[in-house]
Amino acid sequence: MTKARSAAPDEAAASTQHDTQSNPFALAIPEQSPFNADDLRGILRMMMTARRLDQKMLTLLKQGKSFFHIGGSGHEAAQIAAARAFVPGKDWFYPYYRDLSFMLAMGMGAEGIMTNFLARADDVNSGGRQMPQHYGMKSARVVSQSSPTGTQFLQAVGTAKGARLDGTDEVVYVSCGEGTTSQGDFHEALNWASRAKLPVIFCVQDNKYAISVHLSQQTGGSVYDMVGGYVNLDRIEVDGTNLFETHDAFARAVARARRGEGPTVIVTDVVRLLPHSSSDDQTKYRSKEELERDRQRDPINRLKDAMIGAGMLSEEEFTALEQIVLDEVNAATDIAEAKPLPEPSTAMHFLYSHEKLDLRYEQDLPVGTKTVIVDAINHALHEEMERNEHIIVYGQDVEDGKGGVFTATKGLSTRFGTNRCFNSPLAESSIVGTAVGLAVRGFKPVVEIQFGDYIWTAMMHIRNEVATMRYRSNNDFSAPVVMRVPVGGYIHGGLCHSQSIDGYFTHLPGIHIVYPSTAADAKALLKTACRMDDPVMFLEHKGMYRQAYAASLEPDPEFLLPFGKASVRREGSDVTIVTWGALVYKALEAARVLDKEGLSLEVIDLRTLVPLDMDTVLASVAKTSRVLIAHEDNLTGGFGGEVAARIAERGFDLLDAPVMRLGAKDCHIPYSWSLEGEILPQDKDIISAVRQLAAY
């Protein structure tokens, strides 16, 4: 790790006609400035445009023409200085909500900013789907950003990892305010990026306030001090209102990253000249004196005065420029206001890909050797990695010789190398977050969450990033990540190795949920997931990985199953059981027992929960007029409640008895086998429920 408190050229040696002694905030233009007079006039105009846009948006807010604003006033110099060190369209960018000036430097323009603010249909950021200042610009490789603070860091690391895998010299910019450095994702990203020497520039725009919370209540010392200690990580702290000092720091950091020497954290000391957002009043927690000190460091005035002192600008020219900028912003606003709002009929567009998959399903019956589920999954991964060089597999312990704690990834790193199958840090948020960053640049990450019980630290990424990327970017970006997740109980795993999680995730729009119960289905459905352009959560019951009753003849490499097609595991005429996962086999066993009593059960294995095959379910209910929905997840809030509701809505007239549900008791799953069996559904519970239904 190297460090520097200031990377600026020696301003004492700078040539300037301006007297810096009378004003402690006077800015000197360095002799070796990379910017000539025309460059500086363009930069000043861009800074003034950003400031005027902030003012115009606040005016429109008062007029009721939009409903939210978050400003970048005071950050202009730091953002433009940073942007000038990168190459839009080559490098990749993960800005945060204050990066208005940065986006102007990326080429968005005042009209684009106002179209975003007014949520018009042709807004390049999101087509009106996101709040203002949530930036995204595919042509410049600005990846769609969301509201959670901190999720962008790991995505940036994933994109930088992709640059390394692709053998390019691309560099990734990611920014935040100083408050966001309290997020764990920030430190996970620093850990991964520094260990792997990835080309990421972390820009921390430190205006001292996270809404109303001062830096002193966020951080033990400074952000600069806090990030010390990471191997291969450079760190620089600069005056972010000084265009030249800040640009020099970014230029050196980008050059270092392109040479493969690793990431840099640049802390830019900036001022926040507006409240946190239009919902905030900073006079409630900041004194007049403090606000005045910030105004004295206004980066626009500092650059203007330096240019006037150097003979590059006159007061008259500055006044004329103010009018030009005002007219430009007003004209851009008029154009944006005249544009149409999104059509209401498009509100559901791009939850999933609209592209039709060129996949052929169920071409032949499986005729291979009998295989257990975990081996079928392993074979699917081998075949799909051979077929698609962009598939990469990673997670905890996935490399050989371990090959995964359940051996699902056995042999992959040996066959395809550790660039395509590799161990991740022990951090689920890192696994899913970096997968998003890899996916947006064209990779197909197939990641393993070692146990579903520990997926929760990745929940922010799954819910607010993976599930929303296509929708929120208006189809400009997608995150077709496959998340393989071992789940389920009946293994004496106790509270944190037995959880069923499907009830949580079926609630999320934008992700397919797959839950196979046979080896053949597991292989075919995983291969389909690997070929889809949408995110998939692939749930694997670890208690069935090696069970002979779940084994089946292995399909060939081109055998695929469609999502949204249930399987009738057993035909019957008296009662329908709708189920999935481990309960499929308990239902089949119950059917064998009850068959001796003259009760004929039809067992439906859903196979995918999202999408859900209600046609097969309703066709069965039409035959039997009685239905039991059985699942391993908790009864309350379990997905069975959704299935039951849909049967009631669409098939009420088919029923001769109430829809019944069976699930785990609403309790944690204990370790002792005498207790575990009391909580999880058993064969006898299904038998009892079916008898009750039949007698109704």
Salt bridges, closest charged atoms under 4 A:
ASP38 OD1 - ARG41 NH2 2.42
ASP39 OD1 - ARG84 NH2 3.91
ASP54 OD1 - HIS69 NE2 2.83
GLU76 OE2 - ARG51 NE 2.71
ASP91 OD2 - ARG258 NH2 2.73
GLU111 OE2 - LYS339 NZ 2.76
ASP122 OD2 - LYS339 NZ 3.51
ASP166 OD2 - ARG441 NH2 2.94
ASP169 OD1 - LYS90 NZ 2.86
GLU170 OE2 - ARG141 NH1 3.24
GLU170 OE1 - ARG441 NH1 2.87
ASP185 OD2 - HIS461 NE2 2.73
ASP206 OD2 - LYS208 NZ 3.64
ASP225 OD1 - ARG5 NH2 2.98
GLU237 OE1 - ARG5 NH1 2.38
ASP239 OD1 - ARG297 NH2 2.73
ASP239 OD2 - ARG302 NH1 2.76
ASP248 OD2 - ARG252 NE 3.11
GLU261 OE2 - ARG259 NE 2.76
ASP269 OD1 - LYS208 NZ 2.77
ASP269 OD1 - ARG297 NH1 3.54
ASP280 OD2 - ARG272 NH2 3.68
GLU290 OE2 - ARG286 NH2 3.55
GLU292 OE1 - ARG295 NE 3.21
ASP294 OD2 - ARG286 NH2 2.53
ASP298 OD2 - ARG51 NH1 2.93
ASP305 OD1 - LYS304 NZ 3.90
GLU328 OE1 - ARG45 NH2 3.03
GLU337 OE1 - LYS65 NZ 3.09
GLU362 OE1 - LYS565 NZ 2.79
GLU383 OE2 - LYS523 NZ 2.81
GLU383 OE1 - LYS527 NZ 2.86
GLU384 OE2 - LYS527 NZ 2.71
GLU384 OE2 - ARG531 NH2 2.92
GLU386 OE1 - ARG415 NH2 3.05
GLU448 OE1 - ARG484 NH1 2.79
GLU465 OE1 - ARG472 NH2 2.93
ASP521 OD2 - ARG569 NH2 2.33
ASP521 OD1 - ARG607 NH1 3.30
ASP533 OD2 - ARG470 NH2 3.03
ASP534 OD1 - ARG470 NE 3.39
ASP534 OD2 - HIS512 NE2 3.80
GLU540 OE2 - ARG484 NE 2.68
GLU554 OE2 - HIS379 ND1 2.86
GLU554 OE2 - LYS523 NZ 2.76
GLU558 OE1 - ARG531 NH1 3.16
GLU589 OE1 - ARG592 NH2 2.98
ASP595 OD1 - ARG570 NH2 3.89
GLU597 OE2 - ARG691 NH2 2.39
GLU602 OE1 - LYS623 NZ 2.54
ASP605 OD2 - ARG569 NH2 2.96
ASP615 OD1 - ARG650 NH2 3.30
GLU632 OE1 - HIS541 NE2 2.77
GLU642 OE2 - ARG646 NE 2.80
GLU676 OE1 - HIS492 ND1 3.13
GLU678 OE2 - LYS665 NZ 3.83
ASP683 OD1 - LYS586 NZ 3.67
ASP685 OD1 - LYS684 NZ 3.49
